[in-house]
């Protein structure tokens, strides 16, 4: 029960005791330390590594408390037997036909109000990492969040955003937020000035734009759209008429219609923004890591603000988002974030750093999209010849209702059938006229069979409108 493991020096940045812990973990992972192998005595290892015995003792103590090592009085410290943990790094194979959520799978009541992602292994991985953070939080448990402490999380976000056409940026440009909605609020606070600023949004748009602007007492002005997004001439007219400061948009995946704004249209809108000194705020939370066009931050680096999150790719539960300012405006955005809440909680920062740097995370995100895509295609097949806009990589569909249905009446009828959906009215300003349409979010938290049954009930309603036309 001895060991020939004899490290010669301790490596790594930060506290020495953590470096000793990591060195021991690496020794176990590399097979240099096996189950029941005895580690060198504290003073012997301290002498070898030229550090204090107290540093080694602290590392041994923490590793013993979290089950990595066993300490036996009078005998020494040994590598503990391996304890089975969820196989987060094992290849994940999912049969979407039999997929089940952790929650009760009610075959009748199905919410399609907001996207519900499938659990394809990210849930197990997050649970495992939460345990690791609880046992040995890299940021400690007695300190305020700090820029230095959050650096690993920001670096992990940079890795996560690899390939996203954002232009030049580094980890110092990343501002962590409590989800995408909080990121929008931080950006608005960094931009808006005056007692009654004007914010321009798409005439159909994500309600969060409107709510974040109204919290700051801004006037919210809808701008006309066509099949490619906001119409440049309409944006120019609104910018001049209202002396607007900000234009908010979701060009990659428009919420709720799924419209994609091509590069030529984006460039025309950038021209309008420059002529009228508009800042451009891009909500990119629905980009499913498939790049089709450059972001506004890349097209207009002096005025493009970017916000995204993990809510639509991994899980909305963690409320981890990130915002990036245009060139030269990062200090403004960072200052606003620090004045608001000092930053994310340190355990959440540690979890973000671990999660987004994990070697399996890209595959889990891709698997999440694949499973959701199967639900999308199934819904499209069931809805047949009805007027539906959809993309396989986007977890919602936009359904334009046939003659005989208004969106409010259709949603009430759907809810009576156990299906909750969103009306077009929720995506327009309060005094605007909404189209007769609804958004159906993908719920991959229930089995595909239950989801299909819910879509079939919607199809039955579409096939049988009220006898008295409501148009």
C-alpha positions in Angstrom: 0.0 0.0 0.0 2.8 2.4 -0.9 3.3 4.7 -3.8 6.1 5.8 -6.0 4.3 9.1 -6.6 6.8 11.8 -5.9 6.0 15.2 -7.5 8.9 17.6 -7.6 7.1 21.0 -7.7 3.7 22.5 -7.3 2.3 24.2 -10.4 -0.5 26.6 -11.3 -1.8 30.1 -10.3 -3.6 31.0 -7.1 -3.5 29.5 -3.6 -0.9 26.8 -3.2 -3.3 24.5 -1.3 -5.5 24.5 -4.4 -2.6 23.7 -6.6 -1.7 20.8 -4.4 -5.3 19.5 -4.6 -5.3 19.8 -8.4 -1.9 18.0 -8.6 -3.3 15.1 -6.6 -6.5 15.0 -8.7 -4.3 14.9 -11.9 -2.2 12.1 -10.4 -5.4 10.0 -9.8 -6.8 10.7 -13.2 -3.4 9.8 -14.9 -3.2 6.6 -13.0 -0.1 7.6 -11.1 -2.2 7.3 -7.9 -4.4 4.3 -7.6 -7.1 3.3 -5.2 -5.7 2.7 -1.6 -2.3 4.1 -2.6 -0.7 6.0 0.4 0.2 9.6 -0.1 3.5 11.0 1.2 3.3 12.3 4.8 2.5 16.0 5.1 5.9 17.2 6.2 7.7 15.0 3.6 5.5 16.4 0.7 5.9 19.9 2.0 9.6 19.6 2.1 9.7 18.2 -1.5 7.4 20.9 -2.9 9.1 23.7 -0.8 5.9 24.8 0.8 4.6 24.9 4.3 3.2 21.8 6.0 0.0 23.7 6.8 -0.6 24.1 3.0 -0.3 20.4 2.4 -2.4 19.6 5.4 -5.2 21.9 4.2 -5.2 20.3 0.8 -5.3 16.8 2.3 -8.2 17.8 4.7 -10.4 19.2 1.9 -9.8 16.2 -0.4 -10.6 13.9 2.6 -13.8 15.8 3.3 -15.0 15.5 -0.3 -14.2 11.8 -0.5 -11.2 11.9 -2.8 -8.9 10.7 0.0 -9.2 8.7 3.2 -7.2 9.6 6.4 -6.5 6.8 8.9 -5.1 7.8 12.3 -1.6 6.4 12.8 -1.4 5.0 9.2 -1.5 8.0 6.9 -3.6 9.3 4.0 -4.8 7.1 1.1 -6.6 7.4 -2.2 -10.2 6.6 -1.5 -12.1 4.0 -3.5 -13.9 5.4 -6.5 -17.5 6.3 -5.9 -19.8 5.9 -9.0 -21.0 9.2 -10.3 -23.4 10.0 -13.1 -21.7 9.3 -16.4 -21.7 12.9 -17.6 -18.8 12.4 -20.0 -20.1 9.1 -21.5 -21.6 9.3 -24.9 -25.3 10.1 -24.6 -27.7 8.3 -26.8 -31.4 9.4 -26.6 -34.4 7.8 -28.3 -36.6 10.9 -28.8 -39.6 8.7 -29.1 -39.3 7.5 -25.5 -37.8 10.7 -24.1 -39.1 11.7 -20.7 -38.6 14.7 -18.5 -37.9 14.5 -14.7 -41.3 16.0 -14.0 -44.5 14.1 -14.3 -45.4 13.5 -17.9 -49.1 14.4 -18.0 -50.4 13.1 -21.4 -53.0 15.8 -21.6 -51.8 19.1 -20.1 -48.9 20.4 -22.1 -47.6 23.9 -21.9 -46.3 25.5 -25.1 -46.0 28.9 -23.6 -42.2 29.0 -23.4 -39.6 26.5 -24.8 -38.8 23.6 -22.5 -35.5 22.0 -23.4 -34.9 18.3 -23.2 -32.6 16.9 -20.5 -29.9 15.1 -22.5 -27.2 14.9 -19.9 -26.7 18.6 -19.1 -28.9 18.2 -16.0 -26.6 15.4 -14.6 -23.5 17.4 -15.4 -24.9 20.5 -13.6 -25.8 18.4 -10.6 -22.3 16.9 -10.5 -20.7 20.3 -10.8 -22.9 21.9 -8.1 -21.6 19.2 -5.8 -18.0 20.1 -6.7 -18.6 23.8 -6.2 -20.2 23.0 -2.8 -17.3 20.9 -1.7 -14.5 23.2 -2.9 -15.7 26.6 -4.3 -12.8 28.1 -6.2 -14.1 31.6 -5.3 -14.6 30.7 -1.7 -17.7 31.4 0.4 -16.9 34.6 2.2 -16.1 37.1 -0.4 -17.9 39.6 -2.7 -17.8 38.8 -6.4 -14.8 40.4 -8.1 -13.5 40.9 -11.6 -10.5 38.8 -10.9 -12.5 36.0 -9.5 -14.9 36.0 -12.5 -12.1 35.8 -15.0 -12.4 32.0 -15.5 -16.1 32.3 -16.2 -15.6 35.1 -18.7 -12.9 33.0 -20.4 -15.3 30.1 -20.6 -18.0 32.4 -22.2 -15.4 33.4 -24.8 -14.9 29.8 -25.6 -18.6 29.2 -25.7 -19.0 32.1 -28.2 -16.2 30.7 -30.5 -17.3 31.1 -34.1 -20.0 33.7 -33.3 -19.3 36.6 -35.7 -18.9 39.3 -33.1 -15.8 41.1 -34.3 -12.9 41.6 -32.0 -13.5 40.9 -28.3 -11.8 39.2 -25.3 -12.8 38.1 -21.9 -12.4 41.6 -20.6 -15.4 42.6 -22.8 -17.7 40.0 -21.3 -20.2 41.3 -18.7 -22.0 38.4 -16.9 -25.7 38.9 -16.2 -28.6 37.2 -14.5 -29.9 35.8 -17.8 -30.5 37.6 -21.1 -33.3 39.8 -19.8 -31.1 41.2 -17.1 -28.4 41.8 -19.8 -30.9 43.9 -21.7 -31.7 46.0 -18.7 -28.0 46.6 -18.0 -27.5 47.7 -21.6 -30.4 50.1 -21.6 -29.1 51.6 -18.4 -25.7 52.1 -20.1 -27.3 53.7 -23.2 -30.4 55.7 -22.4 -30.2 59.3 -21.4 -32.8 62.1 -20.7 -36.1 62.0 -18.8 -38.1 60.3 -21.7 -35.9 58.5 -24.2 -37.3 56.7 -27.2 -36.6 53.1 -28.0 -37.5 51.5 -31.4 -38.5 47.9 -31.6 -39.8 45.5 -34.2 -43.6 45.8 -34.6 -43.7 42.1 -33.5 -41.0 41.6 -31.0 -39.8 39.9 -27.8 -41.8 41.4 -24.9 -38.6 41.8 -22.9 -37.5 44.7 -25.0 -40.6 46.6 -24.1 -40.5 45.7 -20.4 -36.9 46.6 -20.0 -37.4 50.0 -21.7 -40.5 50.8 -19.8 -38.8 50.2 -16.5 -36.5 53.1 -17.4 -39.5 55.3 -18.4 -38.7 55.1 -22.1 -41.2 55.5 -24.9 -41.4 52.3 -27.0 -42.1 52.8 -30.7 -42.9 49.8 -33.0 -41.4 49.9 -36.5 -42.9 48.2 -39.5 -41.5 44.9 -40.8 -41.6 42.7 -43.9 -40.5 39.2 -44.6 -36.8 40.2 -44.0 -37.3 42.1 -40.8 -37.5 45.8 -40.0 -38.0 48.0 -43.1 -35.0 50.5 -43.4 -37.2 53.4 -44.6 -39.6 52.8 -41.6 -36.7 52.8 -39.2 -35.4 56.1 -40.7 -38.7 57.7 -40.4 -39.2 56.6 -36.8 -35.7 57.6 -35.8 -36.2 61.1 -37.0 -39.7 61.6 -35.8 -39.1 60.4 -32.2 -35.4 61.4 -31.9 -34.8 57.8 -30.9 -31.7 56.6 -29.1 -31.9 52.8 -29.5 -33.0 50.2 -32.0 -33.7 46.7 -30.6 -33.8 43.7 -32.8 -33.4 39.9 -33.0 -32.1 39.4 -36.6 -30.8 35.8 -36.4 -34.0 34.3 -35.0 -36.8 36.8 -34.7 -39.1 36.1 -31.8 -42.0 35.3 -32.4 -42.0 34.7 -36.2 -38.6 33.0 -36.7 -37.7 35.5 -39.5 -34.0 35.6 -40.5 -32.7 39.1 -41.5 -30.2 38.7 -44.4 -26.8 40.5 -44.5 -27.9 43.1 -47.1 -30.9 44.2 -44.9 -28.7 44.3 -41.8 -26.2 46.6 -43.7 -29.0 48.9 -44.8 -30.3 49.1 -41.2 -26.7 49.9 -40.0 -26.7 52.8 -42.5 -29.9 54.2 -40.9 -28.4 53.8 -37.4 -25.3 55.7 -38.3 -27.1 58.5 -40.0 -29.4 58.9 -37.0 -26.9 58.0 -34.2 -28.9 55.0 -33.1 -27.4 52.4 -30.8 -28.3 48.8 -31.9 -29.2 46.3 -29.3 -29.2 42.7 -30.5 -30.9 39.9 -28.6 -29.2 36.7 -29.7 -30.6 34.3 -27.1 -32.2 32.1 -29.8 -29.1 31.7 -32.0 -28.6 28.0 -31.9 -24.8 28.3 -32.4 -25.3 28.0 -36.2 -23.9 31.2 -37.8 -25.7 32.5 -40.8 -24.8 36.2 -40.8 -22.6 38.6 -38.8 -24.0 40.2 -35.7 -24.5 44.0 -35.5 -21.6 44.3 -33.2 -19.4 43.0 -36.1 -21.2 45.1 -38.8 -21.2 48.3 -36.6 -18.5 47.8 -33.9 -19.0 51.4 -32.7 -22.7 51.0 -31.9 -23.5 47.3 -31.8 -24.5 45.9 -28.3 -24.9 42.1 -27.9 -26.7 40.0 -25.4 -27.3 36.2 -25.1 -27.7 33.5 -22.5 -27.7 29.7 -21.9 -31.5 29.6 -21.6 -32.3 28.3 -25.1 -29.2 26.1 -25.5 -28.6 24.4 -22.2 -31.1 25.4 -19.4 -33.0 28.5 -18.4 -32.8 27.5 -14.7 -29.3 28.9 -14.0 -30.1 32.4 -15.2 -26.6 32.8 -16.7 -26.4 35.5 -19.4 -23.7 37.7 -20.9 -23.6 41.1 -22.6 -20.9 42.7 -24.8 -20.7 46.4 -25.4 -19.4 48.1 -28.6 -15.7 49.1 -28.8 -14.8 51.5 -26.1 -18.1 51.1 -24.1 -17.2 48.1 -22.0 -16.3 50.3 -18.9 -19.8 51.8 -19.0 -21.5 48.4 -19.1 -19.3 46.9 -16.5 -19.9 49.9 -14.1 -23.7 49.5 -14.5 -23.5 45.8 -13.7 -21.4 46.4 -10.6 -23.6 49.2 -9.4 -26.7 47.0 -9.8 -25.7 43.9 -7.8 -21.9 43.7 -7.6 -22.0 40.7 -10.0 -23.3 37.2 -10.0 -23.1 35.1 -6.9 -19.6 33.5 -6.6 -20.9 29.9 -6.6 -22.8 30.6 -9.9 -19.6 32.2 -11.4 -17.7 29.0 -10.4 -20.4 26.8 -12.0 -20.4 28.9 -15.2 -16.6 28.5 -15.5 -16.8 24.7 -15.0 -19.8 24.2 -17.2 -18.8 26.1 -20.3 -15.3 24.8 -20.2 -16.4 21.2 -20.0 -15.3 19.1 -23.0 -18.7 17.6 -23.4 -20.6 20.9 -23.4 -20.7 21.5 -27.2 -22.0 18.0 -27.8 -24.7 18.4 -25.2 -25.8 21.7 -26.7 -25.9 20.0 -30.2 -27.9 17.1 -28.7 -30.4 19.5 -27.1 -30.9 21.1 -30.5 -31.3 17.7 -32.2 -33.9 16.5 -29.9 -35.9 19.8 -30.0 -35.7 19.6 -33.8 -37.4 16.2 -33.8 -40.3 17.8 -31.9 -40.4 20.7 -34.3 -40.6 18.5 -37.4 -43.3 16.3 -35.8 -45.4 19.4 -35.1 -45.0 20.7 -38.6 -46.1 17.3 -40.0 -49.2 17.3 -37.9 -50.2 20.9 -38.7 -50.1 19.9 -42.4 -51.1 22.6 -44.9 -51.7 25.4 -42.3 -49.6 28.6 -42.5 -46.7 27.8 -40.2 -43.3 29.4 -40.1 -40.6 27.2 -38.6 -36.9 26.2 -38.5 -35.7 22.9 -37.2 -33.1 24.6 -35.0 -35.5 27.0 -33.4 -37.8 25.8 -30.5 -41.0 27.5 -31.5 -43.4 27.8 -34.5 -45.4 30.8 -35.7 -48.9 29.8 -36.7 -51.1 32.2 -38.7 -54.7 31.2 -37.9 -57.2 30.3 -40.7 -60.4 32.1 -41.3 -62.8 31.8 -38.4 -60.3 32.1 -35.6 -59.0 35.1 -33.6 -55.8 34.5 -31.6 -57.5 35.2 -28.2 -60.4 32.8 -28.9 -58.0 30.2 -30.2 -55.8 30.3 -27.1 -58.8 30.0 -24.9 -60.1 27.0 -26.8 -56.6 25.5 -26.7 -56.3 25.9 -23.0 -59.6 24.2 -22.6 -58.0 21.3 -24.4 -55.0 21.3 -22.0 -52.6 23.2 -24.3 -51.2 26.6 -23.3 -49.9 28.8 -26.1 -49.1 32.5 -26.6 -51.2 34.9 -28.6 -49.8 37.5 -31.1 -51.1 40.2 -28.7 -48.2 39.5 -26.3 -45.6 40.4 -28.9 -47.0 43.9 -29.9 -47.2 47.2 -28.1 -50.4 47.8 -26.1 -52.1 50.1 -28.6 -51.0 48.1 -31.7 -53.1 45.8 -33.8 -52.0 42.2 -33.7 -52.3 39.6 -36.5 -54.4 36.5 -36.1 -51.5 34.3 -35.1 -50.1 32.3 -32.2 -46.7 31.1 -31.1 -46.3 27.4 -30.2 -43.2 26.8 -28.2 -41.6 23.3 -28.2 -42.0 21.4 -25.0 -39.4 18.6 -25.0 -39.9 18.2 -21.3 -42.8 15.8 -22.0 -42.6 12.7 -24.2 -42.9 13.1 -27.9 -46.1 11.1 -27.7 -47.7 13.5 -25.3 -46.4 16.5 -27.3 -47.9 15.1 -30.5 -51.2 14.4 -28.8 -51.3 18.1 -27.8 -50.5 19.3 -31.4 -53.2 17.0 -32.7 -55.7 18.7 -30.4 -54.7 22.0 -31.8 -55.1 20.6 -35.3 -58.6 19.5 -34.5 -59.4 23.1 -33.4 -57.9 24.5 -36.6 -60.0 22.0 -38.6 -63.2 23.0 -36.8 -63.4 26.8 -36.3 -66.4 28.3 -34.6 -69.6 28.3 -36.6 -69.9 32.1 -36.2 -66.9 33.7 -37.9 -64.9 35.9 -35.5 -63.0 37.9 -38.1 
